[in-house]
């Protein structure tokens, strides 16, 4: 599949960069329904750098999320779809220049600068592409409904979420603030799959269906792991959860593990041993050894029909009764 790296991409970038400006430039066409003093009171209350959290965040400066989203889309297309050599010679410099502009807007580690990190990222593109390719192969091997690699590459939400995660995690590893988090929340919004950019995910990873999957910041996932929808790899909660900041609080999932739909695995000391299978709707806060099979108790259904006599009916009834 070939993507056009000329005018359409440039136009998309212009749209993304100007999205926030469009909203700011809109003006009402009629007379205001508010008295001037009401508007002025709102201006006074909303302006300036006050002590509240949001004001402090804005006053320190926030990179434009629309620009991050635009760069994310363009970089993901670069890695997920095939380009010929002439297109790559245009597209890679464009992605690099845009990234350098974004990095210049955030506070980088003291020993790093935007140009150095941009060059480092470009050097990682081949490796990232190989990881995403392995994820596509894992999806094909794990989903009998898949008709081919091309369907997975363009239509599977898990591949989009993982592609964005692989890119965001790379930047997160450089110590880049905020930008990776904007990327992960963009992917979450588009796919329903919530992966913190700090999570370490091995090769050949597959999320089937994907809706409602949550993978926390300090989670570590090995190779050849498969998850289904609704899985949470999360943290246990404390009254003051801020005390856990910077501490490993999400589980470790070793190689070759399968976790079925709705399972909740919590805690930084929880390790799911290699080759284990975790059944659907399991709640797990302790480690299990390699090769484990962990299943929830099956539900007991009590079936009643007709007038409620207070007596339970048999669990299964013939269709003609």
N, C-alpha and C positions, 0 to 999 in steps of 0.2 A: 504493500500500500504506500502511495507516495503523497506527501503533503506539500502544498504550495508554500514556499518560503519567501515569496516576494510580497506583492501588494496586500493580499488578504491578511497575512500575519502582521504586517506593519499597521494596517487599519485596526486590527483587533487590539494591538498594543496601544494605539492612540486612544481607542475607546476606553480601555481599562484605566489608563493613566488619567483620563479626564472625567471619569465617572463621578468622583466626589465634587469636582468643580461645577459640574452641571447642576447638581442640587443646590450649591451655594449661589449660583448665578440666577436662579429662578426668582422672579419677582411677581407679586400679586398684581392682577390686572385691574381690580376694582379698589374701591375705598376700603380701608381697614375697618373691621368690625369692633376693634378694640380702641379704647381711648388712649391718647398719647402717653398719659401718665402710667397706664397699666403696662404698655409696652416698655416704657423706660424702666419701670420697676423690674421687669423680667430681664432686661439687658443688664441692669446693675447686679442682679442676683446671679446671673450666669457668667459674667465676665470676671476676669482676673484670676490669679492663682491663690486659691484658698486652701484650707487645711484638709478638706475632704479628699477621699481617695481618687475620685475621678478627675477632679481639678488638678491634683498633683500629677496624675498620669499624663494629662493633656499638656500641662506646662512643661514637662520634661521633653515633649516631642514624641509623636507617634508616626511610624512609617505608614504610608497610605496603604490600607489593606487592599484596595482595588488594584494598585500596582503590583502588589505581591501575588494576587490571584492571577493577573495577566501573565506575569513571569512564570508562575507555576504551570499554567495551561500550556504555554509555549515550550517549556522545558520538558514537560511530560510528553507532549507530542513528539519532541525530538527523540526521546528515548523509547517510546512505545511503538512508533510507526517508522517504516523504512524510508530513508532518504538516499538519493544517489550522491555521488561525491561532490558534484557541483552545488547541489542544494546544501549539503553539509558545510561547505566552505562559506556559505552565506549565513546559515542558521546558527552555527556554533558561535561565531563572533557576536552575532546579535544577542544571543542568550547571555553570553559573557558580559557584554557591555551593560545590559539591563541589570544583571546581578550586581555588578560593581556599583552601579548607581544606587541600588537598594542597600547594599552593605555600607555605603558611605553615610546613610541616614540613621544607623544604629550604633550603639556603643559596643565596639569590638574588644576582645581581650587586648591587654596592653602590648603583647608581643606580636600582634597581627594587624594587618591593614587590608583595605578592601581589594586592592590589586593582587596581593599575595594570595588571599583566600579565593579570589575568582580563578586565578590560575590553578590553584589546587583543586577546585571543583571541576574545572574543565578536564583536568587529568584523571578524575574519577569517573567520567562519563561511560567509558567502555566497561568498567567494572559494574556500574549501576545497571547498564543495559543487560549485562549477562545475568544479574540477579533477577531482574524483571522477567527475562526470558525463562529462567528456571521456574518462576512463579506461574507463568503461563503453562509450562509443561506439567507442573503439579496439578493445575486445575483440569487439564485434559485427562490426566491419569485418574483423577479423583472423581470426575463427574461424567457418568455415562450419557447425560443429556447433551454434552458438548459435541457439536458436529465437526469441529476442527479448531486449530489454533487461531484462525482468523476471527471466529465468533468470540472466542475468549478474549482476544486482544482488544476488540472494539466494543463488546457488549457486556462484559462481566464487571459488576461494580467492585468486586474484590480486587481485580487487577488495577483498576483506577486508583482505589484507596492505597494499595500497596506501592504503586508507582510513585504516588505523591509521598508516601511515607519514606520510601528509600531515599528520595531526594531530600526531604526535610531532615531525616536522621543524619545524613551526611553533613548538612550545615550545622545541625545541633552538635555534632562531634567537633566542629571547629570552634565551638563556643559562641556561635551567632545567636543573639537573643531575639525574641519576638517573632521574627520572620518564619522560622519553622513552625511555631505554634499557630500562626495565621494560616499556614498551609494545611496543617492537620485539621483545623476546624473547617476549612473550606472543603476538604475531602469528606469530612464527617457530614457536612450539610448536604453534599451531593450524593453520598452513598449510604448513609446510615451506619457507617463503620467508623468507630472512634478509636484511633490509634495515636497515643501520645508520641511526639517525635523522638523522645528519649528512649523509647522501648527498643530493645535489641532483638531483632528477628533474623533467624538463620535462613539458609537457602531452601528452595523448593517448598515454599509455604503456601497453603491453600485455605481459603475461607469460603465455604460453600454457602450460597445465598447471602449471608453477611449481615443482614439487617439486625441492629441491636448489639453487635459485637463491640466490646470495650476492652482495650489493652492498655494498662497503665504505664506510667513513665518509667518505672524501674523494673518492669517485666523483662525477663530474659527467655527467649524461645529458641530452641535448637533447630536442627535441620529436619526436613521431612515431617513437619507437624501439620495436622489438619484440624480446623475448627469448623463448627456449624453455627447457625444463626443464634443470637441471644446469649452467647458465651461471654462471661465477664472474668477477666483476669485482673482483679482489683485489690484494694487495700482494705483492711479492717479499720473501723472508725474509732476515734477517741474523742472525748469532750473537747480537747484542744488539738485538733489534727494538725495545726501549724507546727507542732513539735516534731512531726514526722518529715518536715521539709528537708531534703537532702539525704534521707535515710532510705535504704532499700525496703520497700513496703508492698511490693507486688511479687507474685510468685515466679518461680523458675520452672519452665517446661522443657524437659530434655528431649533428645532426638526421638523421632518416630512415634510421637504421642497423638492420639485421636481424642478430641473432646466434643461430645455431642451437644445438641441444642439445649440451651437454657442452663447449662452448668455454670456454677459460680465458684471460682477458686480464688481464695483471698489470702493475703498475708505475705510479707517479705521472706519469711522463713519456710514457706510452703514450697516443696519441690515435688514435681510430678516425674517419677522415674521413667527412664527411657522405655519405649515400647508399651506404655500403659494405655488403657482405654478408660475414659471417664464418661459414664452414661449421662443421658439427658436429665436435666433438672437436679443434678447432684449439687449439694452445698458442701464445700470442702475447705477446711482451714488447717489441715495438717498434711504432712508429707506422706507420699506413698512410694514404696520401693519399685524398682524397674519391673516391668511385666505385670503390673497390677490391673485388676478389673474392678472398677468401683461403680456400683449401681445404686440408684435410689430404690426405696421400698415401693412396690407397685401400689397404686391406689386401690382402695376397696369401694366398689360402687354398689350402692343399695338402690334397686330399681323398684318403684311403686307405680301402680296404675289404677285407674278407677277411683272410687272413694277411699280416702285415707283411713284405713282400719287400725293404723298403728303397728301393723305387722309387716316386716320386710318381706319382699318377694324374692324368689330365687334370682341369682345374679344374671342369669340369661333365660329368656323365655322364647319358646317357638314363635315364629312369625304369625301363625294362625290363631294365637290366643289373644 
